[in-house]
Amino acid sequence: MPKDRADYASTRERPLGAWVQSVEDESPAWEAGIEPGMRIESVNGHELRDLIDWRWEADGASCQLEVFDPTDGGTYACELWRKPGEDWGIGFTDVLFDGIRTCVNACQFCFMSMLPSDARPSLSLRDDDYRLSFLQGNFVTLTNVRDEDAERIITYRLEPMNVSIHAISPEVRRTLIGPHAQRGIDVLERLLAAGIEIHAQIVLCPGVNDGSELARTLDWVEQRPSITSLAVVPLGYTRFSRRFSKSFSDDPDAARAVVKLIEPYQARARLRLGITRFQLSDEFYVAADMPVPPAEAYDGYPQYYDGIGMLRSFLDESAVVARDHAEELGATEKELARREITVLVVCGEAPRAAISFFSELWSPSGRVRAYPIHNDYFGGDVNVTGLIVSQDLLAQLPELLTNHVVVLPEVMFNFDHLTLDGDTQDHVMREIGRRGGVAAVAHGDPESILSTVTQSLG
Ligand code: SF4
């Protein structure tokens, strides 16, 4: 791919550069006088593009820094020393210092092209930056990776890389991803030849890359052992999609066909390598009305955040919490009954059965309940907890919440405590309070839900 096809425009609001956010007390950086708000200009004479450069250049027992101090506009040289195993003590405002690389693709299934017009603007950031693949686990297509970037990945051993493959036939890839599709495969082949470990992903679109094309892609992956895991996730679509109006969630037979197609690949991988390697996201099993595989089939959950094994993990953790916290669960339920309190555990429609499994273990009398929110805002087949918006939540919660504890999933808020439709966590909690309820925010795991409810009871 020609170099100028990649779009390196920064979409960040923060200024570019290695800005210092925090300095640990008594660390080497603190001793050298570095303070939050300063900017590291270079390390041992090398400019920094990102956190990878920082880790690479400042790898030894000492380093020479050039530091810009905006309070007086001066740039100063300083030398830092550290003991073996000691951290420099610097935290940066970002992991990318030269801006994020955005994608050059036009994927048919891109969620960004199916958003309502009033969705939070940051949702439509089309990042496709190989550095975020290594540093944060983002999936990238590699279509905007230059030769020198590929060389850097190999030299610095930036692995595992998370790479979206989607399909292997050139014409199917072009249809799905756009005109730069071949560049992604060329780069991937180069990384694989160098032995870089890859976690791969396929977004499966009915009638496009499923069936015989999926089998071809799985055959291709099977022959490349450096791809240590492959996640197949179904297309998700909203009511704003102009291209798709059904997916595997609407078609149990199609979901079952995918489960059946992948099984021989899983069996061969277990036989030859001792790992399952080919993984399906939870939605396929739910749509096919089949039990999710046991924990050992998930190879230590390398693609958990891609929705691979979340359900199994939640069910198993529920059983562990029910066993290890039996006394606390029983005492909480008694207290709920005594005070006539009902707990509503808010979730998307997809994990309803899993939350119900835990709440029934906890409260056979029904004092604790899953409270699934139907996603009207995005519509389509969107049913996950992370995409619940404030307007659906508040429209679907009862108007009167006296004697209710409402457990809100932390994942429906971003780091700035905003919902996807731009409401604040504060406002959502106040609104629940206005209706007479008590709102509490919990992580999605059973232990956190239990401790959040216990705390809210005082
Ligand atoms: S790579 Fe494809 S799915 Fe990802 S942001 Fe770009 S167009 Fe959208």
Boltz pocket constraint, residues with backbone or C-beta under 6 A from the ligand:
constraints:
  - pocket:
      binder: B
      contacts: [[A, 103], [A, 104], [A, 105], [A, 106], [A, 107], [A, 109], [A, 110], [A, 111], [A, 112], [A, 125], [A, 126], [A, 127], [A, 128], [A, 141], [A, 177]]
      max_distance: 6.0
